[in-house]
């Protein structure tokens, strides 16, 4: 673990430079341990790091670093709620998944096999970020890992299910993006008046199922 100031009111806690289940377990544990702590304003988790925003009138970087070490050394926090299981129906390929064939060529798997392995995976929401309610999903089968597009699209439709390197995600809103789009879901991930507005939360389990055209 490394700790370093990210600004005059934030501390970056890193658990290595690679995406790994062990690093993310530390992130999840620390996020739960710091939630609601005095002086902590916001927590921004990623795959292997946590950015901690704090009130500089109440604490200093050294105080937050001490708190981080205490929370990691203590017993794990008991989650108030258990992770949910969410099933997301997806139309794969065609106009809904314009990069499915590219993923097929890169992986050497037929499009049907790409879909089969993608839907057999058990994903976990690592964190929500980048754009409003965008879920980063860990658990993509290694054989499906595919590089991002050389240049991002100017507009990716809302609901697009995509792959970028060793991770997967779903675009909750129409936005620019360079991930490989393999399908699209009609399930809304952004709920404007929801509390919270994001359908998916950290540690939720996600399964994708192919939806047959009507």
URMOBEL-V846208 format. One record per residue. N is the residue number from 1. RES is the residue in three letters. PSI is psi in whole degrees, 0 to 359 (none if undefined). Layout:
n=N res=RES psi=PSI
n=N res=RES psi=PSI
This chain:
n=1 res=UNK psi=136
n=2 res=UNK psi=146
n=3 res=UNK psi=132
n=4 res=UNK psi=146
n=5 res=UNK psi=137
n=6 res=UNK psi=339
n=7 res=UNK psi=187
n=8 res=UNK psi=354
n=9 res=UNK psi=28
n=10 res=UNK psi=152
n=11 res=UNK psi=132
n=12 res=UNK psi=123
n=13 res=UNK psi=121
n=14 res=UNK psi=143
n=15 res=UNK psi=46
n=16 res=UNK psi=177
n=17 res=UNK psi=1
n=18 res=UNK psi=152
n=19 res=UNK psi=119
n=20 res=UNK psi=151
n=21 res=UNK psi=321
n=22 res=UNK psi=314
n=23 res=UNK psi=318
n=24 res=UNK psi=330
n=25 res=UNK psi=321
n=26 res=UNK psi=319
n=27 res=UNK psi=313
n=28 res=UNK psi=316
n=29 res=UNK psi=315
n=30 res=UNK psi=323
n=31 res=UNK psi=315
n=32 res=UNK psi=324
n=33 res=UNK psi=330
n=34 res=UNK psi=344
n=35 res=UNK psi=124
n=36 res=UNK psi=1
n=37 res=UNK psi=145
n=38 res=UNK psi=131
n=39 res=UNK psi=347
n=40 res=UNK psi=123
n=41 res=UNK psi=313
n=42 res=UNK psi=151
n=43 res=UNK psi=131
n=44 res=UNK psi=89
n=45 res=UNK psi=152
n=46 res=UNK psi=189
n=47 res=UNK psi=318
n=48 res=UNK psi=21
n=49 res=UNK psi=164
n=50 res=UNK psi=123
n=51 res=UNK psi=123
n=52 res=UNK psi=114
n=53 res=UNK psi=133
n=54 res=UNK psi=164
n=55 res=UNK psi=112
n=56 res=UNK psi=348
n=57 res=UNK psi=343
n=58 res=UNK psi=334
n=59 res=UNK psi=165
n=60 res=UNK psi=173
n=61 res=UNK psi=317
n=62 res=UNK psi=324
n=63 res=UNK psi=317
n=64 res=UNK psi=320
n=65 res=UNK psi=319
n=66 res=UNK psi=318
n=67 res=UNK psi=318
n=68 res=UNK psi=312
n=69 res=UNK psi=321
n=70 res=UNK psi=315
n=71 res=UNK psi=325
n=72 res=UNK psi=332
n=73 res=UNK psi=337
n=74 res=UNK psi=181
n=75 res=UNK psi=148
n=76 res=UNK psi=142
n=77 res=UNK psi=142
n=78 res=UNK psi=120
n=79 res=UNK psi=138
n=80 res=UNK psi=327
n=81 res=UNK psi=149
n=82 res=UNK psi=149
n=83 res=UNK psi=140
n=84 res=UNK psi=160
n=85 res=UNK psi=124
n=86 res=UNK psi=127
n=87 res=UNK psi=128
n=88 res=UNK psi=116
n=89 res=UNK psi=141
n=90 res=UNK psi=136
n=91 res=UNK psi=119
n=92 res=UNK psi=146
n=93 res=UNK psi=183
n=94 res=UNK psi=212
n=95 res=UNK psi=333
n=96 res=UNK psi=334
n=97 res=UNK psi=70
n=98 res=UNK psi=345
n=99 res=UNK psi=6
n=100 res=UNK psi=317
n=101 res=UNK psi=324
n=102 res=UNK psi=320
n=103 res=UNK psi=321
n=104 res=UNK psi=314
n=105 res=UNK psi=319
n=106 res=UNK psi=320
n=107 res=UNK psi=343
n=108 res=UNK psi=15
n=109 res=UNK psi=143
n=110 res=UNK psi=150
n=111 res=UNK psi=321
n=112 res=UNK psi=325
n=113 res=UNK psi=324
n=114 res=UNK psi=312
n=115 res=UNK psi=316
n=116 res=UNK psi=314
n=117 res=UNK psi=325
n=118 res=UNK psi=317
n=119 res=UNK psi=342
n=120 res=UNK psi=344
n=121 res=UNK psi=151
n=122 res=UNK psi=101
n=123 res=UNK psi=156
n=124 res=UNK psi=136
n=125 res=UNK psi=110
n=126 res=UNK psi=315
n=127 res=UNK psi=169
n=128 res=UNK psi=123
n=129 res=UNK psi=202
n=130 res=UNK psi=295
n=131 res=UNK psi=174
n=132 res=UNK psi=113
n=133 res=UNK psi=22
n=134 res=UNK psi=118
n=135 res=UNK psi=125
n=136 res=UNK psi=126
n=137 res=UNK psi=123
n=138 res=UNK psi=153
n=139 res=UNK psi=7
n=140 res=UNK psi=129
n=141 res=UNK psi=133
n=142 res=UNK psi=327
n=143 res=UNK psi=348
n=144 res=UNK psi=356
n=145 res=UNK psi=129
n=146 res=UNK psi=135
n=147 res=UNK psi=157
n=148 res=UNK psi=169
n=149 res=UNK psi=148
n=150 res=UNK psi=324
n=151 res=UNK psi=136
n=152 res=UNK psi=152
n=153 res=UNK psi=150
n=154 res=UNK psi=333
n=155 res=UNK psi=121
n=156 res=UNK psi=127
n=157 res=UNK psi=148
n=158 res=UNK psi=142
n=159 res=UNK psi=359
n=160 res=UNK psi=130
n=161 res=UNK psi=127
n=162 res=UNK psi=164
n=163 res=UNK psi=140
n=164 res=UNK psi=108
n=165 res=UNK psi=231
n=166 res=UNK psi=14
n=167 res=UNK psi=164
n=168 res=UNK psi=167
n=169 res=UNK psi=171
n=170 res=UNK psi=126
n=171 res=UNK psi=114
n=172 res=UNK psi=334
n=173 res=UNK psi=157
n=174 res=UNK psi=129
n=175 res=UNK psi=166
n=176 res=UNK psi=155
n=177 res=UNK psi=152
n=178 res=UNK psi=14
n=179 res=UNK psi=158
n=180 res=UNK psi=115
n=181 res=UNK psi=120
n=182 res=UNK psi=347
n=183 res=UNK psi=185
n=184 res=UNK psi=143
n=185 res=UNK psi=148
n=186 res=UNK psi=355
n=187 res=UNK psi=123
n=188 res=UNK psi=125
n=189 res=UNK psi=339
n=190 res=UNK psi=121
n=191 res=UNK psi=105
n=192 res=UNK psi=320
n=193 res=UNK psi=14
n=194 res=UNK psi=161
n=195 res=UNK psi=98
n=196 res=UNK psi=165
n=197 res=UNK psi=338
n=198 res=UNK psi=127
n=199 res=UNK psi=319
n=200 res=UNK psi=141
n=201 res=UNK psi=161
n=202 res=UNK psi=135
n=203 res=UNK psi=355
n=204 res=UNK psi=146
n=205 res=UNK psi=137
n=206 res=UNK psi=134
n=207 res=UNK psi=135
n=208 res=UNK psi=141
n=209 res=UNK psi=139
n=210 res=UNK psi=134
n=211 res=UNK psi=126
n=212 res=UNK psi=140
n=213 res=UNK psi=142
n=214 res=UNK psi=none
